[in-house]
Amino acid sequence: MPGRVTIEYCTQCNWLARAAWVAQELLTTFATDLTEVALVPGTGGVFRIGVDGDPVWDRKADGGFPEPSQLKRLVRDRVAPGRDLGHADRAQ
């Protein structure tokens, strides 16, 4: 079953709380679709989110942090493509 999410965050920037909040949002939304959400400490301003080894968001490349609904759509497209996200789908 696919669905391993990694959230690499910068310890120098104190982004652990942000990474934990993102993990909570994803675990709440995709409770039965994810096998794991891993928090990975990093440095140098990193904030990257990947699903099954494939990048879905990179703070430096994508320009800042993702909106929750945007991130949920990106993750959904990888782990549960046919799933309706309700309000998150309408926020496009």
PyMOL Python script that loads the backbone (N, CA, C, O; Angstrom):
from pymol import cmd

cmd.read_pdbstr("""\
ATOM      1  N   MET A   1       0.848  -1.196   0.000  1.00  0.00           N
ATOM      2  CA  MET A   1       0.000   0.000   0.000  1.00  0.00           C
ATOM      3  C   MET A   1       0.881   1.243   0.000  1.00  0.00           C
ATOM      4  O   MET A   1       1.692   1.418   0.909  1.00  0.00           O
ATOM      5  N   PRO A   2       0.741   2.090  -0.981  1.00  0.00           N
ATOM      6  CA  PRO A   2       1.521   3.329  -0.981  1.00  0.00           C
ATOM      7  C   PRO A   2       0.997   4.280   0.086  1.00  0.00           C
ATOM      8  O   PRO A   2      -0.090   4.087   0.631  1.00  0.00           O
ATOM      9  N   GLY A   3       1.766   5.279   0.364  1.00  0.00           N
ATOM     10  CA  GLY A   3       1.296   6.297   1.287  1.00  0.00           C
ATOM     11  C   GLY A   3       2.268   6.673   2.384  1.00  0.00           C
ATOM     12  O   GLY A   3       1.840   7.001   3.491  1.00  0.00           O
ATOM     13  N   ARG A   4       3.571   6.635   2.112  1.00  0.00           N
ATOM     14  CA  ARG A   4       4.552   7.095   3.088  1.00  0.00           C
ATOM     15  C   ARG A   4       4.898   8.546   2.776  1.00  0.00           C
ATOM     16  O   ARG A   4       5.402   8.857   1.696  1.00  0.00           O
ATOM     17  N   VAL A   5       4.624   9.421   3.723  1.00  0.00           N
ATOM     18  CA  VAL A   5       4.905  10.844   3.568  1.00  0.00           C
ATOM     19  C   VAL A   5       6.126  11.198   4.400  1.00  0.00           C
ATOM     20  O   VAL A   5       6.242  10.782   5.553  1.00  0.00           O
ATOM     21  N   THR A   6       7.037  11.965   3.815  1.00  0.00           N
ATOM     22  CA  THR A   6       8.164  12.512   4.561  1.00  0.00           C
ATOM     23  C   THR A   6       8.048  14.035   4.557  1.00  0.00           C
ATOM     24  O   THR A   6       7.726  14.651   3.541  1.00  0.00           O
ATOM     25  N   ILE A   7       8.314  14.610   5.699  1.00  0.00           N
ATOM     26  CA  ILE A   7       8.330  16.066   5.835  1.00  0.00           C
ATOM     27  C   ILE A   7       9.698  16.435   6.390  1.00  0.00           C
ATOM     28  O   ILE A   7       9.981  16.242   7.573  1.00  0.00           O
ATOM     29  N   GLU A   8      10.536  16.968   5.516  1.00  0.00           N
ATOM     30  CA  GLU A   8      11.863  17.408   5.930  1.00  0.00           C
ATOM     31  C   GLU A   8      11.786  18.882   6.263  1.00  0.00           C
ATOM     32  O   GLU A   8      11.337  19.687   5.446  1.00  0.00           O
ATOM     33  N   TYR A   9      12.225  19.240   7.466  1.00  0.00           N
ATOM     34  CA  TYR A   9      12.085  20.607   7.960  1.00  0.00           C
ATOM     35  C   TYR A   9      13.415  21.111   8.517  1.00  0.00           C
ATOM     36  O   TYR A   9      14.261  20.322   8.937  1.00  0.00           O
ATOM     37  N   CYS A  10      13.587  22.414   8.516  1.00  0.00           N
ATOM     38  CA  CYS A  10      14.826  23.027   8.992  1.00  0.00           C
ATOM     39  C   CYS A  10      14.797  23.202  10.513  1.00  0.00           C
ATOM     40  O   CYS A  10      13.926  23.880  11.059  1.00  0.00           O
ATOM     41  N   THR A  11      15.759  22.580  11.177  1.00  0.00           N
ATOM     42  CA  THR A  11      15.858  22.738  12.628  1.00  0.00           C
ATOM     43  C   THR A  11      16.400  24.115  13.004  1.00  0.00           C
ATOM     44  O   THR A  11      16.058  24.654  14.057  1.00  0.00           O
ATOM     45  N   GLN A  12      17.249  24.687  12.140  1.00  0.00           N
ATOM     46  CA  GLN A  12      17.802  26.017  12.402  1.00  0.00           C
ATOM     47  C   GLN A  12      16.716  27.091  12.361  1.00  0.00           C
ATOM     48  O   GLN A  12      16.806  28.107  13.049  1.00  0.00           O
ATOM     49  N   CYS A  13      15.694  26.851  11.549  1.00  0.00           N
ATOM     50  CA  CYS A  13      14.593  27.809  11.385  1.00  0.00           C
ATOM     51  C   CYS A  13      13.454  27.554  12.382  1.00  0.00           C
ATOM     52  O   CYS A  13      12.464  28.285  12.400  1.00  0.00           O
ATOM     53  N   ASN A  14      13.601  26.526  13.197  1.00  0.00           N
ATOM     54  CA  ASN A  14      12.573  26.153  14.183  1.00  0.00           C
ATOM     55  C   ASN A  14      11.235  25.826  13.534  1.00  0.00           C
ATOM     56  O   ASN A  14      10.187  26.283  13.989  1.00  0.00           O
ATOM     57  N   TRP A  15      11.278  25.028  12.459  1.00  0.00           N
ATOM     58  CA  TRP A  15      10.055  24.676  11.739  1.00  0.00           C
ATOM     59  C   TRP A  15       9.474  23.331  12.161  1.00  0.00           C
ATOM     60  O   TRP A  15       8.636  22.774  11.451  1.00  0.00           O
ATOM     61  N   LEU A  16       9.904  22.801  13.304  1.00  0.00           N
ATOM     62  CA  LEU A  16       9.346  21.544  13.790  1.00  0.00           C
ATOM     63  C   LEU A  16       7.841  21.658  14.028  1.00  0.00           C
ATOM     64  O   LEU A  16       7.090  20.762  13.642  1.00  0.00           O
ATOM     65  N   ALA A  17       7.393  22.735  14.651  1.00  0.00           N
ATOM     66  CA  ALA A  17       5.960  22.897  14.926  1.00  0.00           C
ATOM     67  C   ALA A  17       5.158  22.931  13.626  1.00  0.00           C
ATOM     68  O   ALA A  17       4.082  22.338  13.550  1.00  0.00           O
ATOM     69  N   ARG A  18       5.663  23.609  12.616  1.00  0.00           N
ATOM     70  CA  ARG A  18       4.982  23.658  11.315  1.00  0.00           C
ATOM     71  C   ARG A  18       4.930  22.260  10.701  1.00  0.00           C
ATOM     72  O   ARG A  18       3.892  21.837  10.192  1.00  0.00           O
ATOM     73  N   ALA A  19       6.050  21.549  10.753  1.00  0.00           N
ATOM     74  CA  ALA A  19       6.106  20.195  10.190  1.00  0.00           C
ATOM     75  C   ALA A  19       5.139  19.264  10.925  1.00  0.00           C
ATOM     76  O   ALA A  19       4.459  18.450  10.300  1.00  0.00           O
ATOM     77  N   ALA A  20       5.080  19.385  12.244  1.00  0.00           N
ATOM     78  CA  ALA A  20       4.169  18.542  13.037  1.00  0.00           C
ATOM     79  C   ALA A  20       2.716  18.877  12.717  1.00  0.00           C
ATOM     80  O   ALA A  20       1.878  17.978  12.647  1.00  0.00           O
ATOM     81  N   TRP A  21       2.410  20.148  12.524  1.00  0.00           N
ATOM     82  CA  TRP A  21       1.054  20.550  12.180  1.00  0.00           C
ATOM     83  C   TRP A  21       0.655  19.996  10.808  1.00  0.00           C
ATOM     84  O   TRP A  21      -0.462  19.510  10.631  1.00  0.00           O
ATOM     85  N   VAL A  22       1.577  20.072   9.837  1.00  0.00           N
ATOM     86  CA  VAL A  22       1.314  19.510   8.507  1.00  0.00           C
ATOM     87  C   VAL A  22       1.073  18.007   8.630  1.00  0.00           C
ATOM     88  O   VAL A  22       0.156  17.471   8.009  1.00  0.00           O
ATOM     89  N   ALA A  23       1.895  17.329   9.429  1.00  0.00           N
ATOM     90  CA  ALA A  23       1.722  15.888   9.630  1.00  0.00           C
ATOM     91  C   ALA A  23       0.344  15.587  10.213  1.00  0.00           C
ATOM     92  O   ALA A  23      -0.331  14.658   9.769  1.00  0.00           O
ATOM     93  N   GLN A  24      -0.071  16.365  11.199  1.00  0.00           N
ATOM     94  CA  GLN A  24      -1.386  16.173  11.819  1.00  0.00           C
ATOM     95  C   GLN A  24      -2.507  16.376  10.796  1.00  0.00           C
ATOM     96  O   GLN A  24      -3.454  15.590  10.754  1.00  0.00           O
ATOM     97  N   GLU A  25      -2.408  17.409   9.984  1.00  0.00           N
ATOM     98  CA  GLU A  25      -3.420  17.664   8.960  1.00  0.00           C
ATOM     99  C   GLU A  25      -3.528  16.495   7.985  1.00  0.00           C
ATOM    100  O   GLU A  25      -4.627  16.064   7.636  1.00  0.00           O
ATOM    101  N   LEU A  26      -2.380  15.990   7.551  1.00  0.00           N
ATOM    102  CA  LEU A  26      -2.384  14.889   6.596  1.00  0.00           C
ATOM    103  C   LEU A  26      -2.893  13.598   7.227  1.00  0.00           C
ATOM    104  O   LEU A  26      -3.651  12.858   6.599  1.00  0.00           O
ATOM    105  N   LEU A  27      -2.483  13.322   8.461  1.00  0.00           N
ATOM    106  CA  LEU A  27      -2.952  12.112   9.144  1.00  0.00           C
ATOM    107  C   LEU A  27      -4.447  12.165   9.424  1.00  0.00           C
ATOM    108  O   LEU A  27      -5.123  11.137   9.376  1.00  0.00           O
ATOM    109  N   THR A  28      -4.961  13.332   9.711  1.00  0.00           N
ATOM    110  CA  THR A  28      -6.397  13.476   9.954  1.00  0.00           C
ATOM    111  C   THR A  28      -7.183  13.275   8.661  1.00  0.00           C
ATOM    112  O   THR A  28      -8.208  12.592   8.652  1.00  0.00           O
ATOM    113  N   THR A  29      -6.709  13.861   7.590  1.00  0.00           N
ATOM    114  CA  THR A  29      -7.405  13.782   6.305  1.00  0.00           C
ATOM    115  C   THR A  29      -7.271  12.408   5.661  1.00  0.00           C
ATOM    116  O   THR A  29      -8.225  11.908   5.065  1.00  0.00           O
ATOM    117  N   PHE A  30      -6.102  11.798   5.775  1.00  0.00           N
ATOM    118  CA  PHE A  30      -5.819  10.541   5.082  1.00  0.00           C
ATOM    119  C   PHE A  30      -5.557   9.403   6.067  1.00  0.00           C
ATOM    120  O   PHE A  30      -4.618   8.628   5.888  1.00  0.00           O
ATOM    121  N   ALA A  31      -6.377   9.304   7.090  1.00  0.00           N
ATOM    122  CA  ALA A  31      -6.175   8.341   8.175  1.00  0.00           C
ATOM    123  C   ALA A  31      -6.015   6.905   7.689  1.00  0.00           C
ATOM    124  O   ALA A  31      -5.209   6.158   8.244  1.00  0.00           O
ATOM    125  N   THR A  32      -6.755   6.510   6.678  1.00  0.00           N
ATOM    126  CA  THR A  32      -6.680   5.128   6.193  1.00  0.00           C
ATOM    127  C   THR A  32      -5.869   4.986   4.912  1.00  0.00           C
ATOM    128  O   THR A  32      -5.707   3.874   4.411  1.00  0.00           O
ATOM    129  N   ASP A  33      -5.359   6.083   4.373  1.00  0.00           N
ATOM    130  CA  ASP A  33      -4.619   6.049   3.112  1.00  0.00           C
ATOM    131  C   ASP A  33      -3.107   6.135   3.292  1.00  0.00           C
ATOM    132  O   ASP A  33      -2.355   5.812   2.372  1.00  0.00           O
ATOM    133  N   LEU A  34      -2.663   6.561   4.454  1.00  0.00           N
ATOM    134  CA  LEU A  34      -1.234   6.713   4.694  1.00  0.00           C
ATOM    135  C   LEU A  34      -0.707   5.580   5.565  1.00  0.00           C
ATOM    136  O   LEU A  34      -1.371   5.139   6.504  1.00  0.00           O
ATOM    137  N   THR A  35       0.479   5.122   5.243  1.00  0.00           N
ATOM    138  CA  THR A  35       1.114   4.094   6.058  1.00  0.00           C
ATOM    139  C   THR A  35       2.047   4.703   7.095  1.00  0.00           C
ATOM    140  O   THR A  35       2.334   4.095   8.127  1.00  0.00           O
ATOM    141  N   GLU A  36       2.522   5.929   6.802  1.00  0.00           N
ATOM    142  CA  GLU A  36       3.487   6.559   7.697  1.00  0.00           C
ATOM    143  C   GLU A  36       3.633   8.031   7.338  1.00  0.00           C
ATOM    144  O   GLU A  36       3.538   8.412   6.171  1.00  0.00           O
ATOM    145  N   VAL A  37       3.864   8.849   8.352  1.00  0.00           N
ATOM    146  CA  VAL A  37       4.285  10.232   8.142  1.00  0.00           C
ATOM    147  C   VAL A  37       5.538  10.413   8.982  1.00  0.00           C
ATOM    148  O   VAL A  37       5.495  10.310  10.208  1.00  0.00           O
ATOM    149  N   ALA A  38       6.646  10.683   8.320  1.00  0.00           N
ATOM    150  CA  ALA A  38       7.933  10.807   8.997  1.00  0.00           C
ATOM    151  C   ALA A  38       8.395  12.253   8.996  1.00  0.00           C
ATOM    152  O   ALA A  38       8.365  12.921   7.962  1.00  0.00           O
ATOM    153  N   LEU A  39       8.823  12.736  10.158  1.00  0.00           N
ATOM    154  CA  LEU A  39       9.429  14.059  10.283  1.00  0.00           C
ATOM    155  C   LEU A  39      10.938  13.882  10.206  1.00  0.00           C
ATOM    156  O   LEU A  39      11.524  13.123  10.978  1.00  0.00           O
ATOM    157  N   VAL A  40      11.561  14.588   9.270  1.00  0.00           N
ATOM    158  CA  VAL A  40      12.987  14.420   9.003  1.00  0.00           C
ATOM    159  C   VAL A  40      13.695  15.748   9.254  1.00  0.00           C
ATOM    160  O   VAL A  40      13.506  16.698   8.494  1.00  0.00           O
ATOM    161  N   PRO A  41      14.517  15.832  10.319  1.00  0.00           N
ATOM    162  CA  PRO A  41      15.225  17.079  10.588  1.00  0.00           C
ATOM    163  C   PRO A  41      16.257  17.391   9.506  1.00  0.00           C
ATOM    164  O   PRO A  41      16.942  16.499   9.005  1.00  0.00           O
ATOM    165  N   GLY A  42      16.356  18.670   9.156  1.00  0.00           N
ATOM    166  CA  GLY A  42      17.334  19.121   8.172  1.00  0.00           C
ATOM    167  C   GLY A  42      17.829  20.508   8.545  1.00  0.00           C
ATOM    168  O   GLY A  42      17.509  21.025   9.615  1.00  0.00           O
ATOM    169  N   THR A  43      18.603  21.100   7.667  1.00  0.00           N
ATOM    170  CA  THR A  43      19.144  22.439   7.900  1.00  0.00           C
ATOM    171  C   THR A  43      19.097  23.227   6.593  1.00  0.00           C
ATOM    172  O   THR A  43      18.724  22.702   5.544  1.00  0.00           O
ATOM    173  N   GLY A  44      19.482  24.493   6.683  1.00  0.00           N
ATOM    174  CA  GLY A  44      19.608  25.315   5.484  1.00  0.00           C
ATOM    175  C   GLY A  44      18.296  25.809   4.902  1.00  0.00           C
ATOM    176  O   GLY A  44      18.218  26.083   3.704  1.00  0.00           O
ATOM    177  N   GLY A  45      17.265  25.928   5.726  1.00  0.00           N
ATOM    178  CA  GLY A  45      15.998  26.468   5.254  1.00  0.00           C
ATOM    179  C   GLY A  45      15.136  25.474   4.496  1.00  0.00           C
ATOM    180  O   GLY A  45      14.231  25.863   3.758  1.00  0.00           O
ATOM    181  N   VAL A  46      15.418  24.188   4.681  1.00  0.00           N
ATOM    182  CA  VAL A  46      14.683  23.157   3.956  1.00  0.00           C
ATOM    183  C   VAL A  46      13.276  22.964   4.524  1.00  0.00           C
ATOM    184  O   VAL A  46      13.080  22.968   5.739  1.00  0.00           O
ATOM    185  N   PHE A  47      12.313  22.798   3.639  1.00  0.00           N
ATOM    186  CA  PHE A  47      10.964  22.340   3.997  1.00  0.00           C
ATOM    187  C   PHE A  47      10.430  21.625   2.765  1.00  0.00           C
ATOM    188  O   PHE A  47       9.894  22.244   1.845  1.00  0.00           O
ATOM    189  N   ARG A  48      10.591  20.301   2.772  1.00  0.00           N
ATOM    190  CA  ARG A  48      10.215  19.471   1.631  1.00  0.00           C
ATOM    191  C   ARG A  48       9.238  18.408   2.072  1.00  0.00           C
ATOM    192  O   ARG A  48       9.355  17.842   3.160  1.00  0.00           O
ATOM    193  N   ILE A  49       8.273  18.145   1.213  1.00  0.00           N
ATOM    194  CA  ILE A  49       7.293  17.098   1.492  1.00  0.00           C
ATOM    195  C   ILE A  49       7.320  16.132   0.321  1.00  0.00           C
ATOM    196  O   ILE A  49       7.270  16.536  -0.841  1.00  0.00           O
ATOM    197  N   GLY A  50       7.399  14.848   0.648  1.00  0.00           N
ATOM    198  CA  GLY A  50       7.418  13.825  -0.384  1.00  0.00           C
ATOM    199  C   GLY A  50       6.421  12.721  -0.070  1.00  0.00           C
ATOM    200  O   GLY A  50       6.069  12.496   1.088  1.00  0.00           O
ATOM    201  N   VAL A  51       5.971  12.036  -1.113  1.00  0.00           N
ATOM    202  CA  VAL A  51       5.092  10.888  -0.959  1.00  0.00           C
ATOM    203  C   VAL A  51       5.736   9.718  -1.692  1.00  0.00           C
ATOM    204  O   VAL A  51       5.992   9.782  -2.894  1.00  0.00           O
ATOM    205  N   ASP A  52       5.992   8.656  -0.949  1.00  0.00           N
ATOM    206  CA  ASP A  52       6.604   7.453  -1.515  1.00  0.00           C
ATOM    207  C   ASP A  52       7.893   7.769  -2.274  1.00  0.00           C
ATOM    208  O   ASP A  52       8.169   7.185  -3.322  1.00  0.00           O
ATOM    209  N   GLY A  53       8.668   8.691  -1.734  1.00  0.00           N
ATOM    210  CA  GLY A  53       9.954   9.029  -2.322  1.00  0.00           C
ATOM    211  C   GLY A  53       9.916  10.079  -3.416  1.00  0.00           C
ATOM    212  O   GLY A  53      10.963  10.537  -3.874  1.00  0.00           O
ATOM    213  N   ASP A  54       8.718  10.465  -3.841  1.00  0.00           N
ATOM    214  CA  ASP A  54       8.588  11.482  -4.882  1.00  0.00           C
ATOM    215  C   ASP A  54       8.258  12.841  -4.259  1.00  0.00           C
ATOM    216  O   ASP A  54       7.362  12.927  -3.420  1.00  0.00           O
ATOM    217  N   PRO A  55       8.962  13.894  -4.653  1.00  0.00           N
ATOM    218  CA  PRO A  55       8.670  15.211  -4.083  1.00  0.00           C
ATOM    219  C   PRO A  55       7.301  15.734  -4.518  1.00  0.00           C
ATOM    220  O   PRO A  55       6.912  15.599  -5.678  1.00  0.00           O
ATOM    221  N   VAL A  56       6.581  16.330  -3.574  1.00  0.00           N
ATOM    222  CA  VAL A  56       5.323  17.005  -3.916  1.00  0.00           C
ATOM    223  C   VAL A  56       5.381  18.487  -3.569  1.00  0.00           C
ATOM    224  O   VAL A  56       4.608  19.276  -4.112  1.00  0.00           O
ATOM    225  N   TRP A  57       6.288  18.881  -2.668  1.00  0.00           N
ATOM    226  CA  TRP A  57       6.438  20.295  -2.339  1.00  0.00           C
ATOM    227  C   TRP A  57       7.847  20.558  -1.852  1.00  0.00           C
ATOM    228  O   TRP A  57       8.390  19.786  -1.062  1.00  0.00           O
ATOM    229  N   ASP A  58       8.438  21.636  -2.315  1.00  0.00           N
ATOM    230  CA  ASP A  58       9.748  22.085  -1.861  1.00  0.00           C
ATOM    231  C   ASP A  58       9.658  23.594  -1.664  1.00  0.00           C
ATOM    232  O   ASP A  58       9.389  24.336  -2.609  1.00  0.00           O
ATOM    233  N   ARG A  59       9.880  24.035  -0.451  1.00  0.00           N
ATOM    234  CA  ARG A  59       9.728  25.456  -0.117  1.00  0.00           C
ATOM    235  C   ARG A  59      10.547  26.348  -1.041  1.00  0.00           C
ATOM    236  O   ARG A  59      10.060  27.388  -1.484  1.00  0.00           O
ATOM    237  N   LYS A  60      11.771  25.961  -1.334  1.00  0.00           N
ATOM    238  CA  LYS A  60      12.635  26.802  -2.167  1.00  0.00           C
ATOM    239  C   LYS A  60      12.185  26.795  -3.626  1.00  0.00           C
ATOM    240  O   LYS A  60      12.146  27.848  -4.262  1.00  0.00           O
ATOM    241  N   ALA A  61      11.852  25.644  -4.154  1.00  0.00           N
ATOM    242  CA  ALA A  61      11.463  25.542  -5.564  1.00  0.00           C
ATOM    243  C   ALA A  61      10.046  26.059  -5.810  1.00  0.00           C
ATOM    244  O   ALA A  61       9.773  26.665  -6.846  1.00  0.00           O
ATOM    245  N   ASP A  62       9.143  25.816  -4.849  1.00  0.00           N
ATOM    246  CA  ASP A  62       7.735  26.154  -5.050  1.00  0.00           C
ATOM    247  C   ASP A  62       7.326  27.493  -4.443  1.00  0.00           C
ATOM    248  O   ASP A  62       6.185  27.928  -4.593  1.00  0.00           O
ATOM    249  N   GLY A  63       8.260  28.137  -3.763  1.00  0.00           N
ATOM    250  CA  GLY A  63       7.988  29.481  -3.251  1.00  0.00           C
ATOM    251  C   GLY A  63       7.201  29.522  -1.961  1.00  0.00           C
ATOM    252  O   GLY A  63       6.022  29.877  -1.962  1.00  0.00           O
ATOM    253  N   GLY A  64       7.826  29.170  -0.882  1.00  0.00           N
ATOM    254  CA  GLY A  64       7.177  29.271   0.423  1.00  0.00           C
ATOM    255  C   GLY A  64       6.547  27.960   0.867  1.00  0.00           C
ATOM    256  O   GLY A  64       6.955  26.874   0.457  1.00  0.00           O
ATOM    257  N   PHE A  65       5.554  28.099   1.707  1.00  0.00           N
ATOM    258  CA  PHE A  65       4.880  26.942   2.283  1.00  0.00           C
ATOM    259  C   PHE A  65       3.542  26.722   1.592  1.00  0.00           C
ATOM    260  O   PHE A  65       2.888  27.681   1.182  1.00  0.00           O
ATOM    261  N   PRO A  66       3.131  25.457   1.461  1.00  0.00           N
ATOM    262  CA  PRO A  66       1.860  25.190   0.792  1.00  0.00           C
ATOM    263  C   PRO A  66       0.671  25.539   1.679  1.00  0.00           C
ATOM    264  O   PRO A  66       0.744  25.436   2.904  1.00  0.00           O
ATOM    265  N   GLU A  67      -0.409  25.948   1.054  1.00  0.00           N
ATOM    266  CA  GLU A  67      -1.670  26.091   1.777  1.00  0.00           C
ATOM    267  C   GLU A  67      -2.158  24.684   2.100  1.00  0.00           C
ATOM    268  O   GLU A  67      -1.928  23.766   1.312  1.00  0.00           O
ATOM    269  N   PRO A  68      -2.828  24.486   3.239  1.00  0.00           N
ATOM    270  CA  PRO A  68      -3.279  23.136   3.602  1.00  0.00           C
ATOM    271  C   PRO A  68      -4.118  22.459   2.524  1.00  0.00           C
ATOM    272  O   PRO A  68      -3.899  21.283   2.232  1.00  0.00           O
ATOM    273  N   SER A  69      -5.066  23.167   1.928  1.00  0.00           N
ATOM    274  CA  SER A  69      -5.914  22.542   0.910  1.00  0.00           C
ATOM    275  C   SER A  69      -5.094  22.161  -0.317  1.00  0.00           C
ATOM    276  O   SER A  69      -5.340  21.122  -0.930  1.00  0.00           O
ATOM    277  N   GLN A  70      -4.129  22.989  -0.677  1.00  0.00           N
ATOM    278  CA  GLN A  70      -3.260  22.706  -1.812  1.00  0.00           C
ATOM    279  C   GLN A  70      -2.436  21.447  -1.552  1.00  0.00           C
ATOM    280  O   GLN A  70      -2.328  20.582  -2.421  1.00  0.00           O
ATOM    281  N   LEU A  71      -1.859  21.346  -0.365  1.00  0.00           N
ATOM    282  CA  LEU A  71      -1.050  20.187  -0.014  1.00  0.00           C
ATOM    283  C   LEU A  71      -1.903  18.922   0.025  1.00  0.00           C
ATOM    284  O   LEU A  71      -1.470  17.862  -0.427  1.00  0.00           O
ATOM    285  N   LYS A  72      -3.104  19.035   0.563  1.00  0.00           N
ATOM    286  CA  LYS A  72      -3.986  17.864   0.620  1.00  0.00           C
ATOM    287  C   LYS A  72      -4.329  17.365  -0.779  1.00  0.00           C
ATOM    288  O   LYS A  72      -4.409  16.157  -1.002  1.00  0.00           O
ATOM    289  N   ARG A  73      -4.531  18.271  -1.713  1.00  0.00           N
ATOM    290  CA  ARG A  73      -4.799  17.852  -3.096  1.00  0.00           C
ATOM    291  C   ARG A  73      -3.580  17.147  -3.696  1.00  0.00           C
ATOM    292  O   ARG A  73      -3.724  16.131  -4.376  1.00  0.00           O
ATOM    293  N   LEU A  74      -2.381  17.682  -3.447  1.00  0.00           N
ATOM    294  CA  LEU A  74      -1.159  17.072  -3.972  1.00  0.00           C
ATOM    295  C   LEU A  74      -0.957  15.667  -3.413  1.00  0.00           C
ATOM    296  O   LEU A  74      -0.593  14.747  -4.146  1.00  0.00           O
ATOM    297  N   VAL A  75      -1.192  15.508  -2.119  1.00  0.00           N
ATOM    298  CA  VAL A  75      -1.035  14.194  -1.486  1.00  0.00           C
ATOM    299  C   VAL A  75      -2.141  13.256  -1.956  1.00  0.00           C
ATOM    300  O   VAL A  75      -1.878  12.096  -2.271  1.00  0.00           O
ATOM    301  N   ARG A  76      -3.365  13.745  -2.006  1.00  0.00           N
ATOM    302  CA  ARG A  76      -4.492  12.930  -2.467  1.00  0.00           C
ATOM    303  C   ARG A  76      -4.240  12.374  -3.861  1.00  0.00           C
ATOM    304  O   ARG A  76      -4.536  11.210  -4.133  1.00  0.00           O
ATOM    305  N   ASP A  77      -3.692  13.205  -4.747  1.00  0.00           N
ATOM    306  CA  ASP A  77      -3.438  12.777  -6.117  1.00  0.00           C
ATOM    307  C   ASP A  77      -2.460  11.603  -6.176  1.00  0.00           C
ATOM    308  O   ASP A  77      -2.433  10.864  -7.160  1.00  0.00           O
ATOM    309  N   ARG A  78      -1.660  11.432  -5.124  1.00  0.00           N
ATOM    310  CA  ARG A  78      -0.687  10.331  -5.065  1.00  0.00           C
ATOM    311  C   ARG A  78      -1.234   9.104  -4.343  1.00  0.00           C
ATOM    312  O   ARG A  78      -0.957   7.976  -4.752  1.00  0.00           O
ATOM    313  N   VAL A  79      -2.005   9.306  -3.280  1.00  0.00           N
ATOM    314  CA  VAL A  79      -2.397   8.162  -2.448  1.00  0.00           C
ATOM    315  C   VAL A  79      -3.848   7.723  -2.616  1.00  0.00           C
ATOM    316  O   VAL A  79      -4.166   6.569  -2.327  1.00  0.00           O
ATOM    317  N   ALA A  80      -4.728   8.595  -3.067  1.00  0.00           N
ATOM    318  CA  ALA A  80      -6.154   8.260  -3.208  1.00  0.00           C
ATOM    319  C   ALA A  80      -6.768   9.116  -4.305  1.00  0.00           C
ATOM    320  O   ALA A  80      -7.624   9.953  -4.018  1.00  0.00           O
ATOM    321  N   PRO A  81      -6.351   8.925  -5.563  1.00  0.00           N
ATOM    322  CA  PRO A  81      -6.726   9.830  -6.651  1.00  0.00           C
ATOM    323  C   PRO A  81      -8.220  10.077  -6.838  1.00  0.00           C
ATOM    324  O   PRO A  81      -8.596  11.174  -7.248  1.00  0.00           O
ATOM    325  N   GLY A  82      -9.064   9.133  -6.563  1.00  0.00           N
ATOM    326  CA  GLY A  82     -10.492   9.323  -6.785  1.00  0.00           C
ATOM    327  C   GLY A  82     -11.227   9.943  -5.623  1.00  0.00           C
ATOM    328  O   GLY A  82     -12.437  10.157  -5.702  1.00  0.00           O
ATOM    329  N   ARG A  83     -10.537  10.231  -4.566  1.00  0.00           N
ATOM    330  CA  ARG A  83     -11.164  10.706  -3.334  1.00  0.00           C
ATOM    331  C   ARG A  83     -11.572  12.170  -3.422  1.00  0.00           C
ATOM    332  O   ARG A  83     -10.819  13.013  -3.910  1.00  0.00           O
ATOM    333  N   ASP A  84     -12.785  12.459  -2.936  1.00  0.00           N
ATOM    334  CA  ASP A  84     -13.280  13.835  -2.850  1.00  0.00           C
ATOM    335  C   ASP A  84     -12.796  14.440  -1.537  1.00  0.00           C
ATOM    336  O   ASP A  84     -12.956  13.838  -0.475  1.00  0.00           O
ATOM    337  N   LEU A  85     -12.212  15.615  -1.611  1.00  0.00           N
ATOM    338  CA  LEU A  85     -11.722  16.288  -0.412  1.00  0.00           C
ATOM    339  C   LEU A  85     -12.697  17.367   0.081  1.00  0.00           C
ATOM    340  O   LEU A  85     -12.350  18.161   0.955  1.00  0.00           O
ATOM    341  N   GLY A  86     -13.881  17.395  -0.463  1.00  0.00           N
ATOM    342  CA  GLY A  86     -14.873  18.356  -0.010  1.00  0.00           C
ATOM    343  C   GLY A  86     -14.406  19.779  -0.211  1.00  0.00           C
ATOM    344  O   GLY A  86     -14.094  20.181  -1.332  1.00  0.00           O
ATOM    345  N   HIS A  87     -14.355  20.546   0.869  1.00  0.00           N
ATOM    346  CA  HIS A  87     -14.008  21.966   0.774  1.00  0.00           C
ATOM    347  C   HIS A  87     -12.617  22.195   0.201  1.00  0.00           C
ATOM    348  O   HIS A  87     -12.387  23.218  -0.444  1.00  0.00           O
ATOM    349  N   ALA A  88     -11.693  21.282   0.416  1.00  0.00           N
ATOM    350  CA  ALA A  88     -10.325  21.445  -0.105  1.00  0.00           C
ATOM    351  C   ALA A  88     -10.310  21.389  -1.623  1.00  0.00           C
ATOM    352  O   ALA A  88      -9.475  22.036  -2.254  1.00  0.00           O
ATOM    353  N   ASP A  89     -11.218  20.627  -2.219  1.00  0.00           N
ATOM    354  CA  ASP A  89     -11.303  20.582  -3.677  1.00  0.00           C
ATOM    355  C   ASP A  89     -11.930  21.864  -4.228  1.00  0.00           C
ATOM    356  O   ASP A  89     -11.569  22.317  -5.314  1.00  0.00           O
ATOM    357  N   ARG A  90     -12.847  22.433  -3.495  1.00  0.00           N
ATOM    358  CA  ARG A  90     -13.527  23.646  -3.962  1.00  0.00           C
ATOM    359  C   ARG A  90     -12.664  24.891  -3.808  1.00  0.00           C
ATOM    360  O   ARG A  90     -12.992  25.935  -4.373  1.00  0.00           O
ATOM    361  N   ALA A  91     -11.568  24.807  -3.056  1.00  0.00           N
ATOM    362  CA  ALA A  91     -10.714  25.975  -2.802  1.00  0.00           C
ATOM    363  C   ALA A  91      -9.753  26.271  -3.953  1.00  0.00           C
ATOM    364  O   ALA A  91      -8.940  27.190  -3.854  1.00  0.00           O
ATOM    365  N   GLN A  92      -9.834  25.520  -5.021  1.00  0.00           N
ATOM    366  CA  GLN A  92      -8.896  25.707  -6.143  1.00  0.00           C
ATOM    367  C   GLN A  92      -9.121  27.005  -6.853  1.00  0.00           C
ATOM    368  O   GLN A  92      -8.417  27.311  -7.816  1.00  0.00           O
TER     369      GLN A  92
END
""", "prot")
cmd.dss("prot")
cmd.show_as("cartoon", "prot")
cmd.util.cbc("prot")
cmd.orient("prot")
